[in-house]
Every structure is written in structure tokens, then in C-alpha cells.
Amino acid sequence: KIGSTADKAAGVIHTDFEKGFIKAETIRFADYVKYGSESACKDAGKIRFEGRDYIVQDGDIMHFRFNV
């Protein structure tokens, strides 16, 4: 849904993700295509760590860190 926060987006996948949300590792899709892999994006400093109030953008690739 447009305008969703990171924790709400995590909750779409599973409610436990939203309840125990810690942070989201975020990569722009364009950066992923440019660098070709997650590890290359990390080496280039293109991975961001976003909190629960981050507004998810079109093209974000997110790995949710959570604790239940």
C-alpha cells in the first residue's frame, strides 16, 4: 500500500514481523540491478538500515529484522 511505514509493510508478510520489528535493511532496486548482487551493494555502501517510521518507496528491496 502506498505510504506504508516499514513496520506495516513487514506486517503484510506476517503479523509477527510487525510486532517484533527492529529495522529493515533496504536496497533500491536500481542499485541492485546496477551492482548485480546484494553483497556488491553492501560493498558499495548502498544498503540502508531504516526504522519503523520509514515510508516504503517503490522499488525498495527490504530484509526485515525482527524479534518475537
PDB file of N, H, CA, C and O in Angstrom:
ATOM      1  N   LYS A   1       0.837  -1.180   0.000  1.00  0.00           N
ATOM      2  CA  LYS A   1       0.000   0.000   0.000  1.00  0.00           C
ATOM      3  C   LYS A   1       0.883   1.246   0.000  1.00  0.00           C
ATOM      4  O   LYS A   1       1.851   1.325   0.757  1.00  0.00           O
ATOM      5  N   ILE A   2       0.555   2.201  -0.836  1.00  0.00           N
ATOM      6  H   ILE A   2      -0.230   2.137  -1.451  1.00  0.00           H
ATOM      7  CA  ILE A   2       1.330   3.432  -0.937  1.00  0.00           C
ATOM      8  C   ILE A   2       1.290   4.180   0.390  1.00  0.00           C
ATOM      9  O   ILE A   2       0.231   4.335   0.997  1.00  0.00           O
ATOM     10  N   GLY A   3       2.454   4.639   0.830  1.00  0.00           N
ATOM     11  H   GLY A   3       3.315   4.513   0.337  1.00  0.00           H
ATOM     12  CA  GLY A   3       2.546   5.395   2.078  1.00  0.00           C
ATOM     13  C   GLY A   3       2.707   4.548   3.324  1.00  0.00           C
ATOM     14  O   GLY A   3       2.653   5.074   4.435  1.00  0.00           O
ATOM     15  N   SER A   4       2.906   3.246   3.162  1.00  0.00           N
ATOM     16  H   SER A   4       2.950   2.819   2.259  1.00  0.00           H
ATOM     17  CA  SER A   4       3.063   2.360   4.323  1.00  0.00           C
ATOM     18  C   SER A   4       4.413   2.580   4.994  1.00  0.00           C
ATOM     19  O   SER A   4       5.418   2.848   4.336  1.00  0.00           O
ATOM     20  N   THR A   5       4.411   2.459   6.309  1.00  0.00           N
ATOM     21  H   THR A   5       3.594   2.241   6.844  1.00  0.00           H
ATOM     22  CA  THR A   5       5.670   2.500   7.041  1.00  0.00           C
ATOM     23  C   THR A   5       6.310   1.114   6.979  1.00  0.00           C
ATOM     24  O   THR A   5       5.655   0.125   6.650  1.00  0.00           O
ATOM     25  N   ALA A   6       7.597   1.064   7.301  1.00  0.00           N
ATOM     26  H   ALA A   6       8.129   1.867   7.569  1.00  0.00           H
ATOM     27  CA  ALA A   6       8.331  -0.198   7.213  1.00  0.00           C
ATOM     28  C   ALA A   6       7.717  -1.280   8.095  1.00  0.00           C
ATOM     29  O   ALA A   6       7.629  -2.435   7.680  1.00  0.00           O
ATOM     30  N   ASP A   7       7.292  -0.923   9.302  1.00  0.00           N
ATOM     31  H   ASP A   7       7.364   0.015   9.639  1.00  0.00           H
ATOM     32  CA  ASP A   7       6.723  -1.947  10.183  1.00  0.00           C
ATOM     33  C   ASP A   7       5.388  -2.460   9.664  1.00  0.00           C
ATOM     34  O   ASP A   7       5.092  -3.647   9.805  1.00  0.00           O
ATOM     35  N   LYS A   8       4.577  -1.595   9.067  1.00  0.00           N
ATOM     36  H   LYS A   8       4.817  -0.632   8.952  1.00  0.00           H
ATOM     37  CA  LYS A   8       3.293  -2.029   8.493  1.00  0.00           C
ATOM     38  C   LYS A   8       3.532  -2.918   7.271  1.00  0.00           C
ATOM     39  O   LYS A   8       2.812  -3.895   7.065  1.00  0.00           O
ATOM     40  N   ALA A   9       4.540  -2.584   6.460  1.00  0.00           N
ATOM     41  H   ALA A   9       5.125  -1.790   6.627  1.00  0.00           H
ATOM     42  CA  ALA A   9       4.882  -3.415   5.301  1.00  0.00           C
ATOM     43  C   ALA A   9       5.332  -4.798   5.759  1.00  0.00           C
ATOM     44  O   ALA A   9       4.983  -5.803   5.139  1.00  0.00           O
ATOM     45  N   ALA A  10       6.100  -4.853   6.834  1.00  0.00           N
ATOM     46  H   ALA A  10       6.384  -4.036   7.338  1.00  0.00           H
ATOM     47  CA  ALA A  10       6.529  -6.137   7.383  1.00  0.00           C
ATOM     48  C   ALA A  10       5.322  -6.945   7.844  1.00  0.00           C
ATOM     49  O   ALA A  10       5.290  -8.165   7.686  1.00  0.00           O
ATOM     50  N   GLY A  11       4.329  -6.264   8.414  1.00  0.00           N
ATOM     51  H   GLY A  11       4.355  -5.272   8.542  1.00  0.00           H
ATOM     52  CA  GLY A  11       3.122  -6.931   8.893  1.00  0.00           C
ATOM     53  C   GLY A  11       2.287  -7.541   7.795  1.00  0.00           C
ATOM     54  O   GLY A  11       1.515  -8.465   8.048  1.00  0.00           O
ATOM     55  N   VAL A  12       2.425  -7.040   6.568  1.00  0.00           N
ATOM     56  H   VAL A  12       3.053  -6.288   6.362  1.00  0.00           H
ATOM     57  CA  VAL A  12       1.711  -7.628   5.430  1.00  0.00           C
ATOM     58  C   VAL A  12       2.221  -9.043   5.173  1.00  0.00           C
ATOM     59  O   VAL A  12       1.454  -9.919   4.772  1.00  0.00           O
ATOM     60  N   ILE A  13       3.503  -9.265   5.403  1.00  0.00           N
ATOM     61  H   ILE A  13       4.126  -8.553   5.729  1.00  0.00           H
ATOM     62  CA  ILE A  13       4.094 -10.587   5.208  1.00  0.00           C
ATOM     63  C   ILE A  13       3.672 -11.520   6.342  1.00  0.00           C
ATOM     64  O   ILE A  13       3.233 -12.645   6.100  1.00  0.00           O
ATOM     65  N   HIS A  14       3.810 -11.044   7.582  1.00  0.00           N
ATOM     66  H   HIS A  14       4.167 -10.131   7.778  1.00  0.00           H
ATOM     67  CA  HIS A  14       3.406 -11.838   8.746  1.00  0.00           C
ATOM     68  C   HIS A  14       3.254 -10.891   9.928  1.00  0.00           C
ATOM     69  O   HIS A  14       4.077  -9.993  10.112  1.00  0.00           O
ATOM     70  N   THR A  15       2.226 -11.079  10.719  1.00  0.00           N
ATOM     71  H   THR A  15       1.558 -11.808  10.569  1.00  0.00           H
ATOM     72  CA  THR A  15       1.977 -10.172  11.845  1.00  0.00           C
ATOM     73  C   THR A  15       3.110 -10.193  12.870  1.00  0.00           C
ATOM     74  O   THR A  15       3.354  -9.184  13.531  1.00  0.00           O
ATOM     75  N   ASP A  16       3.804 -11.319  13.015  1.00  0.00           N
ATOM     76  H   ASP A  16       3.605 -12.139  12.478  1.00  0.00           H
ATOM     77  CA  ASP A  16       4.938 -11.374  13.940  1.00  0.00           C
ATOM     78  C   ASP A  16       6.062 -10.442  13.492  1.00  0.00           C
ATOM     79  O   ASP A  16       6.787  -9.903  14.328  1.00  0.00           O
ATOM     80  N   PHE A  17       6.214 -10.248  12.173  1.00  0.00           N
ATOM     81  H   PHE A  17       5.625 -10.686  11.494  1.00  0.00           H
ATOM     82  CA  PHE A  17       7.230  -9.324  11.665  1.00  0.00           C
ATOM     83  C   PHE A  17       6.943  -7.909  12.150  1.00  0.00           C
ATOM     84  O   PHE A  17       7.857  -7.176  12.527  1.00  0.00           O
ATOM     85  N   GLU A  18       5.676  -7.532  12.138  1.00  0.00           N
ATOM     86  H   GLU A  18       4.933  -8.127  11.832  1.00  0.00           H
ATOM     87  CA  GLU A  18       5.297  -6.186  12.576  1.00  0.00           C
ATOM     88  C   GLU A  18       5.451  -6.040  14.090  1.00  0.00           C
ATOM     89  O   GLU A  18       5.968  -5.031  14.569  1.00  0.00           O
ATOM     90  N   LYS A  19       5.008  -7.039  14.835  1.00  0.00           N
ATOM     91  H   LYS A  19       4.588  -7.859  14.446  1.00  0.00           H
ATOM     92  CA  LYS A  19       5.059  -6.973  16.302  1.00  0.00           C
ATOM     93  C   LYS A  19       6.491  -6.872  16.816  1.00  0.00           C
ATOM     94  O   LYS A  19       6.767  -6.110  17.743  1.00  0.00           O
ATOM     95  N   GLY A  20       7.403  -7.638  16.217  1.00  0.00           N
ATOM     96  H   GLY A  20       7.179  -8.257  15.464  1.00  0.00           H
ATOM     97  CA  GLY A  20       8.778  -7.667  16.696  1.00  0.00           C
ATOM     98  C   GLY A  20       9.751  -6.873  15.852  1.00  0.00           C
ATOM     99  O   GLY A  20      10.960  -7.088  15.936  1.00  0.00           O
ATOM    100  N   PHE A  21       9.242  -5.951  15.033  1.00  0.00           N
ATOM    101  H   PHE A  21       8.259  -5.776  14.965  1.00  0.00           H
ATOM    102  CA  PHE A  21      10.079  -5.191  14.099  1.00  0.00           C
ATOM    103  C   PHE A  21      11.238  -4.514  14.823  1.00  0.00           C
ATOM    104  O   PHE A  21      11.045  -3.861  15.849  1.00  0.00           O
ATOM    105  N   ILE A  22      12.438  -4.674  14.281  1.00  0.00           N
ATOM    106  H   ILE A  22      12.595  -5.204  13.447  1.00  0.00           H
ATOM    107  CA  ILE A  22      13.627  -3.994  14.796  1.00  0.00           C
ATOM    108  C   ILE A  22      14.069  -2.944  13.783  1.00  0.00           C
ATOM    109  O   ILE A  22      14.120  -1.755  14.096  1.00  0.00           O
ATOM    110  N   LYS A  23      14.391  -3.389  12.563  1.00  0.00           N
ATOM    111  H   LYS A  23      14.350  -4.356  12.309  1.00  0.00           H
ATOM    112  CA  LYS A  23      14.777  -2.482  11.485  1.00  0.00           C
ATOM    113  C   LYS A  23      14.680  -3.215  10.158  1.00  0.00           C
ATOM    114  O   LYS A  23      14.484  -4.429  10.115  1.00  0.00           O
ATOM    115  N   ALA A  24      14.821  -2.462   9.081  1.00  0.00           N
ATOM    116  H   ALA A  24      14.980  -1.475   9.116  1.00  0.00           H
ATOM    117  CA  ALA A  24      14.760  -3.048   7.745  1.00  0.00           C
ATOM    118  C   ALA A  24      16.036  -2.699   6.988  1.00  0.00           C
ATOM    119  O   ALA A  24      16.406  -1.529   6.887  1.00  0.00           O
ATOM    120  N   GLU A  25      16.702  -3.709   6.461  1.00  0.00           N
ATOM    121  H   GLU A  25      16.402  -4.660   6.543  1.00  0.00           H
ATOM    122  CA  GLU A  25      17.830  -3.482   5.568  1.00  0.00           C
ATOM    123  C   GLU A  25      17.224  -3.203   4.200  1.00  0.00           C
ATOM    124  O   GLU A  25      16.467  -4.021   3.678  1.00  0.00           O
ATOM    125  N   THR A  26      17.550  -2.057   3.620  1.00  0.00           N
ATOM    126  H   THR A  26      18.165  -1.393   4.044  1.00  0.00           H
ATOM    127  CA  THR A  26      16.880  -1.608   2.410  1.00  0.00           C
ATOM    128  C   THR A  26      17.884  -1.330   1.297  1.00  0.00           C
ATOM    129  O   THR A  26      18.911  -0.686   1.510  1.00  0.00           O
ATOM    130  N   ILE A  27      17.561  -1.833   0.099  1.00  0.00           N
ATOM    131  H   ILE A  27      16.726  -2.356  -0.074  1.00  0.00           H
ATOM    132  CA  ILE A  27      18.350  -1.580  -1.103  1.00  0.00           C
ATOM    133  C   ILE A  27      17.387  -1.085  -2.175  1.00  0.00           C
ATOM    134  O   ILE A  27      16.306  -1.650  -2.342  1.00  0.00           O
ATOM    135  N   ARG A  28      17.763  -0.046  -2.896  1.00  0.00           N
ATOM    136  H   ARG A  28      18.642   0.413  -2.760  1.00  0.00           H
ATOM    137  CA  ARG A  28      16.951   0.386  -4.037  1.00  0.00           C
ATOM    138  C   ARG A  28      17.123  -0.646  -5.152  1.00  0.00           C
ATOM    139  O   ARG A  28      18.230  -1.129  -5.392  1.00  0.00           O
ATOM    140  N   PHE A  29      16.021  -0.981  -5.833  1.00  0.00           N
ATOM    141  H   PHE A  29      15.122  -0.589  -5.638  1.00  0.00           H
ATOM    142  CA  PHE A  29      16.075  -1.968  -6.908  1.00  0.00           C
ATOM    143  C   PHE A  29      17.062  -1.542  -7.991  1.00  0.00           C
ATOM    144  O   PHE A  29      17.798  -2.375  -8.520  1.00  0.00           O
ATOM    145  N   ALA A  30      17.084  -0.253  -8.323  1.00  0.00           N
ATOM    146  H   ALA A  30      16.486   0.424  -7.892  1.00  0.00           H
ATOM    147  CA  ALA A  30      18.001   0.250  -9.356  1.00  0.00           C
ATOM    148  C   ALA A  30      19.456  -0.008  -8.963  1.00  0.00           C
ATOM    149  O   ALA A  30      20.277  -0.341  -9.817  1.00  0.00           O
ATOM    150  N   ASP A  31      19.777   0.143  -7.682  1.00  0.00           N
ATOM    151  H   ASP A  31      19.110   0.413  -6.988  1.00  0.00           H
ATOM    152  CA  ASP A  31      21.137  -0.151  -7.218  1.00  0.00           C
ATOM    153  C   ASP A  31      21.432  -1.641  -7.306  1.00  0.00           C
ATOM    154  O   ASP A  31      22.538  -2.040  -7.670  1.00  0.00           O
ATOM    155  N   TYR A  32      20.438  -2.464  -6.971  1.00  0.00           N
ATOM    156  H   TYR A  32      19.540  -2.140  -6.675  1.00  0.00           H
ATOM    157  CA  TYR A  32      20.621  -3.917  -7.058  1.00  0.00           C
ATOM    158  C   TYR A  32      20.921  -4.334  -8.495  1.00  0.00           C
ATOM    159  O   TYR A  32      21.805  -5.158  -8.734  1.00  0.00           O
ATOM    160  N   VAL A  33      20.195  -3.773  -9.440  1.00  0.00           N
ATOM    161  H   VAL A  33      19.478  -3.104  -9.246  1.00  0.00           H
ATOM    162  CA  VAL A  33      20.426  -4.088 -10.856  1.00  0.00           C
ATOM    163  C   VAL A  33      21.804  -3.583 -11.285  1.00  0.00           C
ATOM    164  O   VAL A  33      22.534  -4.286 -11.984  1.00  0.00           O
ATOM    165  N   LYS A  34      22.156  -2.376 -10.871  1.00  0.00           N
ATOM    166  H   LYS A  34      21.563  -1.805 -10.303  1.00  0.00           H
ATOM    167  CA  LYS A  34      23.441  -1.774 -11.253  1.00  0.00           C
ATOM    168  C   LYS A  34      24.622  -2.595 -10.739  1.00  0.00           C
ATOM    169  O   LYS A  34      25.574  -2.838 -11.481  1.00  0.00           O
ATOM    170  N   TYR A  35      24.569  -3.022  -9.479  1.00  0.00           N
ATOM    171  H   TYR A  35      23.796  -2.824  -8.876  1.00  0.00           H
ATOM    172  CA  TYR A  35      25.696  -3.721  -8.872  1.00  0.00           C
ATOM    173  C   TYR A  35      25.610  -5.238  -8.996  1.00  0.00           C
ATOM    174  O   TYR A  35      26.621  -5.922  -8.837  1.00  0.00           O
ATOM    175  N   GLY A  36      24.432  -5.774  -9.275  1.00  0.00           N
ATOM    176  H   GLY A  36      23.611  -5.219  -9.404  1.00  0.00           H
ATOM    177  CA  GLY A  36      24.286  -7.177  -9.605  1.00  0.00           C
ATOM    178  C   GLY A  36      24.098  -8.162  -8.467  1.00  0.00           C
ATOM    179  O   GLY A  36      23.734  -9.313  -8.706  1.00  0.00           O
ATOM    180  N   SER A  37      24.337  -7.740  -7.237  1.00  0.00           N
ATOM    181  H   SER A  37      24.633  -6.804  -7.043  1.00  0.00           H
ATOM    182  CA  SER A  37      24.136  -8.652  -6.110  1.00  0.00           C
ATOM    183  C   SER A  37      24.013  -7.857  -4.815  1.00  0.00           C
ATOM    184  O   SER A  37      24.376  -6.683  -4.738  1.00  0.00           O
ATOM    185  N   GLU A  38      23.494  -8.533  -3.814  1.00  0.00           N
ATOM    186  H   GLU A  38      23.199  -9.486  -3.876  1.00  0.00           H
ATOM    187  CA  GLU A  38      23.355  -7.894  -2.508  1.00  0.00           C
ATOM    188  C   GLU A  38      24.723  -7.590  -1.900  1.00  0.00           C
ATOM    189  O   GLU A  38      24.916  -6.528  -1.308  1.00  0.00           O
ATOM    190  N   SER A  39      25.662  -8.506  -2.042  1.00  0.00           N
ATOM    191  H   SER A  39      25.505  -9.369  -2.524  1.00  0.00           H
ATOM    192  CA  SER A  39      26.987  -8.284  -1.458  1.00  0.00           C
ATOM    193  C   SER A  39      27.720  -7.135  -2.151  1.00  0.00           C
ATOM    194  O   SER A  39      28.446  -6.385  -1.499  1.00  0.00           O
ATOM    195  N   ALA A  40      27.539  -6.989  -3.464  1.00  0.00           N
ATOM    196  H   ALA A  40      26.949  -7.598  -3.994  1.00  0.00           H
ATOM    197  CA  ALA A  40      28.155  -5.869  -4.182  1.00  0.00           C
ATOM    198  C   ALA A  40      27.532  -4.542  -3.746  1.00  0.00           C
ATOM    199  O   ALA A  40      28.229  -3.532  -3.638  1.00  0.00           O
ATOM    200  N   CYS A  41      26.234  -4.545  -3.499  1.00  0.00           N
ATOM    201  H   CYS A  41      25.668  -5.365  -3.587  1.00  0.00           H
ATOM    202  CA  CYS A  41      25.567  -3.340  -2.980  1.00  0.00           C
ATOM    203  C   CYS A  41      26.121  -2.982  -1.610  1.00  0.00           C
ATOM    204  O   CYS A  41      26.333  -1.808  -1.305  1.00  0.00           O
ATOM    205  N   LYS A  42      26.353  -3.994  -0.788  1.00  0.00           N
ATOM    206  H   LYS A  42      26.180  -4.947  -1.035  1.00  0.00           H
ATOM    207  CA  LYS A  42      26.907  -3.761   0.547  1.00  0.00           C
ATOM    208  C   LYS A  42      28.306  -3.163   0.441  1.00  0.00           C
ATOM    209  O   LYS A  42      28.630  -2.208   1.147  1.00  0.00           O
ATOM    210  N   ASP A  43      29.134  -3.723  -0.439  1.00  0.00           N
ATOM    211  H   ASP A  43      28.870  -4.499  -1.012  1.00  0.00           H
ATOM    212  CA  ASP A  43      30.492  -3.211  -0.631  1.00  0.00           C
ATOM    213  C   ASP A  43      30.490  -1.768  -1.121  1.00  0.00           C
ATOM    214  O   ASP A  43      31.391  -0.996  -0.792  1.00  0.00           O
ATOM    215  N   ALA A  44      29.468  -1.399  -1.914  1.00  0.00           N
ATOM    216  H   ALA A  44      28.736  -2.026  -2.181  1.00  0.00           H
ATOM    217  CA  ALA A  44      29.356  -0.042  -2.454  1.00  0.00           C
ATOM    218  C   ALA A  44      28.661   0.913  -1.483  1.00  0.00           C
ATOM    219  O   ALA A  44      28.514   2.099  -1.778  1.00  0.00           O
ATOM    220  N   GLY A  45      28.235   0.403  -0.332  1.00  0.00           N
ATOM    221  H   GLY A  45      28.354  -0.560  -0.093  1.00  0.00           H
ATOM    222  CA  GLY A  45      27.571   1.244   0.660  1.00  0.00           C
ATOM    223  C   GLY A  45      26.150   1.629   0.295  1.00  0.00           C
ATOM    224  O   GLY A  45      25.671   2.693   0.688  1.00  0.00           O
ATOM    225  N   LYS A  46      25.474   0.772  -0.453  1.00  0.00           N
ATOM    226  H   LYS A  46      25.863  -0.092  -0.772  1.00  0.00           H
ATOM    227  CA  LYS A  46      24.118   1.076  -0.919  1.00  0.00           C
ATOM    228  C   LYS A  46      23.021   0.457  -0.054  1.00  0.00           C
ATOM    229  O   LYS A  46      21.840   0.640  -0.348  1.00  0.00           O
ATOM    230  N   ILE A  47      23.379  -0.262   0.993  1.00  0.00           N
ATOM    231  H   ILE A  47      24.338  -0.411   1.232  1.00  0.00           H
ATOM    232  CA  ILE A  47      22.374  -0.824   1.899  1.00  0.00           C
ATOM    233  C   ILE A  47      22.142   0.175   3.030  1.00  0.00           C
ATOM    234  O   ILE A  47      23.081   0.650   3.670  1.00  0.00           O
ATOM    235  N   ARG A  48      20.865   0.480   3.257  1.00  0.00           N
ATOM    236  H   ARG A  48      20.102   0.094   2.738  1.00  0.00           H
ATOM    237  CA  ARG A  48      20.485   1.403   4.329  1.00  0.00           C
ATOM    238  C   ARG A  48      19.743   0.627   5.412  1.00  0.00           C
ATOM    239  O   ARG A  48      19.077  -0.368   5.125  1.00  0.00           O
ATOM    240  N   PHE A  49      19.859   1.079   6.642  1.00  0.00           N
ATOM    241  H   PHE A  49      20.400   1.887   6.875  1.00  0.00           H
ATOM    242  CA  PHE A  49      19.114   0.499   7.752  1.00  0.00           C
ATOM    243  C   PHE A  49      18.056   1.509   8.158  1.00  0.00           C
ATOM    244  O   PHE A  49      18.370   2.610   8.611  1.00  0.00           O
ATOM    245  N   GLU A  50      16.793   1.119   7.989  1.00  0.00           N
ATOM    246  H   GLU A  50      16.538   0.225   7.620  1.00  0.00           H
ATOM    247  CA  GLU A  50      15.674   2.027   8.233  1.00  0.00           C
ATOM    248  C   GLU A  50      14.870   1.568   9.440  1.00  0.00           C
ATOM    249  O   GLU A  50      14.754   0.371   9.704  1.00  0.00           O
ATOM    250  N   GLY A  51      14.319   2.526  10.166  1.00  0.00           N
ATOM    251  H   GLY A  51      14.413   3.498   9.951  1.00  0.00           H
ATOM    252  CA  GLY A  51      13.498   2.241  11.333  1.00  0.00           C
ATOM    253  C   GLY A  51      12.037   2.058  10.971  1.00  0.00           C
ATOM    254  O   GLY A  51      11.666   2.094   9.798  1.00  0.00           O
ATOM    255  N   ARG A  52      11.210   1.862  11.989  1.00  0.00           N
ATOM    256  H   ARG A  52      11.510   1.832  12.942  1.00  0.00           H
ATOM    257  CA  ARG A  52       9.785   1.562  11.787  1.00  0.00           C
ATOM    258  C   ARG A  52       9.024   2.695  11.134  1.00  0.00           C
ATOM    259  O   ARG A  52       7.990   2.440  10.518  1.00  0.00           O
ATOM    260  N   ASP A  53       9.482   3.940  11.236  1.00  0.00           N
ATOM    261  H   ASP A  53      10.322   4.147  11.736  1.00  0.00           H
ATOM    262  CA  ASP A  53       8.761   5.079  10.672  1.00  0.00           C
ATOM    263  C   ASP A  53       9.126   5.382   9.221  1.00  0.00           C
ATOM    264  O   ASP A  53       8.558   6.292   8.618  1.00  0.00           O
ATOM    265  N   TYR A  54      10.068   4.626   8.658  1.00  0.00           N
ATOM    266  H   TYR A  54      10.529   3.887   9.148  1.00  0.00           H
ATOM    267  CA  TYR A  54      10.464   4.833   7.265  1.00  0.00           C
ATOM    268  C   TYR A  54       9.278   4.562   6.342  1.00  0.00           C
ATOM    269  O   TYR A  54       8.598   3.546   6.487  1.00  0.00           O
ATOM    270  N   ILE A  55       9.030   5.464   5.396  1.00  0.00           N
ATOM    271  H   ILE A  55       9.582   6.289   5.279  1.00  0.00           H
ATOM    272  CA  ILE A  55       7.972   5.282   4.408  1.00  0.00           C
ATOM    273  C   ILE A  55       8.553   4.490   3.234  1.00  0.00           C
ATOM    274  O   ILE A  55       9.490   4.941   2.575  1.00  0.00           O
ATOM    275  N   VAL A  56       7.997   3.324   2.985  1.00  0.00           N
ATOM    276  H   VAL A  56       7.236   2.958   3.521  1.00  0.00           H
ATOM    277  CA  VAL A  56       8.488   2.434   1.937  1.00  0.00           C
ATOM    278  C   VAL A  56       8.286   3.089   0.573  1.00  0.00           C
ATOM    279  O   VAL A  56       7.213   3.614   0.274  1.00  0.00           O
ATOM    280  N   GLN A  57       9.336   3.048  -0.248  1.00  0.00           N
ATOM    281  H   GLN A  57      10.207   2.622  -0.005  1.00  0.00           H
ATOM    282  CA  GLN A  57       9.316   3.640  -1.579  1.00  0.00           C
ATOM    283  C   GLN A  57       9.198   2.546  -2.638  1.00  0.00           C
ATOM    284  O   GLN A  57       9.619   1.410  -2.422  1.00  0.00           O
ATOM    285  N   ASP A  58       8.627   2.900  -3.769  1.00  0.00           N
ATOM    286  H   ASP A  58       8.284   3.823  -3.944  1.00  0.00           H
ATOM    287  CA  ASP A  58       8.528   1.969  -4.886  1.00  0.00           C
ATOM    288  C   ASP A  58       9.937   1.539  -5.288  1.00  0.00           C
ATOM    289  O   ASP A  58      10.807   2.387  -5.490  1.00  0.00           O
ATOM    290  N   GLY A  59      10.167   0.261  -5.404  1.00  0.00           N
ATOM    291  H   GLY A  59       9.461  -0.428  -5.240  1.00  0.00           H
ATOM    292  CA  GLY A  59      11.471  -0.253  -5.800  1.00  0.00           C
ATOM    293  C   GLY A  59      12.379  -0.611  -4.635  1.00  0.00           C
ATOM    294  O   GLY A  59      13.523  -1.009  -4.856  1.00  0.00           O
ATOM    295  N   ASP A  60      11.905  -0.483  -3.403  1.00  0.00           N
ATOM    296  H   ASP A  60      10.975  -0.161  -3.223  1.00  0.00           H
ATOM    297  CA  ASP A  60      12.713  -0.887  -2.250  1.00  0.00           C
ATOM    298  C   ASP A  60      12.731  -2.409  -2.130  1.00  0.00           C
ATOM    299  O   ASP A  60      11.698  -3.070  -2.241  1.00  0.00           O
ATOM    300  N   ILE A  61      13.909  -2.941  -1.903  1.00  0.00           N
ATOM    301  H   ILE A  61      14.748  -2.404  -1.813  1.00  0.00           H
ATOM    302  CA  ILE A  61      14.070  -4.352  -1.553  1.00  0.00           C
ATOM    303  C   ILE A  61      14.411  -4.346  -0.070  1.00  0.00           C
ATOM    304  O   ILE A  61      15.376  -3.706   0.349  1.00  0.00           O
ATOM    305  N   MET A  62      13.621  -5.056   0.718  1.00  0.00           N
ATOM    306  H   MET A  62      12.837  -5.575   0.377  1.00  0.00           H
ATOM    307  CA  MET A  62      13.783  -4.968   2.166  1.00  0.00           C
ATOM    308  C   MET A  62      13.938  -6.341   2.809  1.00  0.00           C
ATOM    309  O   MET A  62      13.231  -7.291   2.474  1.00  0.00           O
ATOM    310  N   HIS A  63      14.881  -6.416   3.740  1.00  0.00           N
ATOM    311  H   HIS A  63      15.455  -5.644   4.012  1.00  0.00           H
ATOM    312  CA  HIS A  63      15.030  -7.579   4.614  1.00  0.00           C
ATOM    313  C   HIS A  63      14.665  -7.083   6.003  1.00  0.00           C
ATOM    314  O   HIS A  63      15.290  -6.159   6.522  1.00  0.00           O
ATOM    315  N   PHE A  64      13.660  -7.694   6.602  1.00  0.00           N
ATOM    316  H   PHE A  64      13.153  -8.445   6.181  1.00  0.00           H
ATOM    317  CA  PHE A  64      13.186  -7.248   7.905  1.00  0.00           C
ATOM    318  C   PHE A  64      13.899  -7.996   9.016  1.00  0.00           C
ATOM    319  O   PHE A  64      13.983  -9.224   9.004  1.00  0.00           O
ATOM    320  N   ARG A  65      14.406  -7.243   9.970  1.00  0.00           N
ATOM    321  H   ARG A  65      14.337  -6.245   9.979  1.00  0.00           H
ATOM    322  CA  ARG A  65      14.967  -7.835  11.182  1.00  0.00           C
ATOM    323  C   ARG A  65      13.912  -7.687  12.263  1.00  0.00           C
ATOM    324  O   ARG A  65      13.357  -6.607  12.466  1.00  0.00           O
ATOM    325  N   PHE A  66      13.644  -8.779  12.950  1.00  0.00           N
ATOM    326  H   PHE A  66      14.095  -9.656  12.786  1.00  0.00           H
ATOM    327  CA  PHE A  66      12.611  -8.753  13.976  1.00  0.00           C
ATOM    328  C   PHE A  66      12.937  -9.762  15.064  1.00  0.00           C
ATOM    329  O   PHE A  66      13.763 -10.656  14.885  1.00  0.00           O
ATOM    330  N   ASN A  67      12.270  -9.596  16.188  1.00  0.00           N
ATOM    331  H   ASN A  67      11.599  -8.869  16.334  1.00  0.00           H
ATOM    332  CA  ASN A  67      12.434 -10.500  17.314  1.00  0.00           C
ATOM    333  C   ASN A  67      11.055 -10.731  17.908  1.00  0.00           C
ATOM    334  O   ASN A  67      10.331  -9.777  18.197  1.00  0.00           O
ATOM    335  N   VAL A  68      10.692 -11.985  18.091  1.00  0.00           N
ATOM    336  H   VAL A  68      11.279 -12.759  17.856  1.00  0.00           H
ATOM    337  CA  VAL A  68       9.365 -12.294  18.628  1.00  0.00           C
ATOM    338  C   VAL A  68       9.491 -12.782  20.052  1.00  0.00           C
ATOM    339  O   VAL A  68       8.484 -13.097  20.688  1.00  0.00           O
TER     340      VAL A  68
END
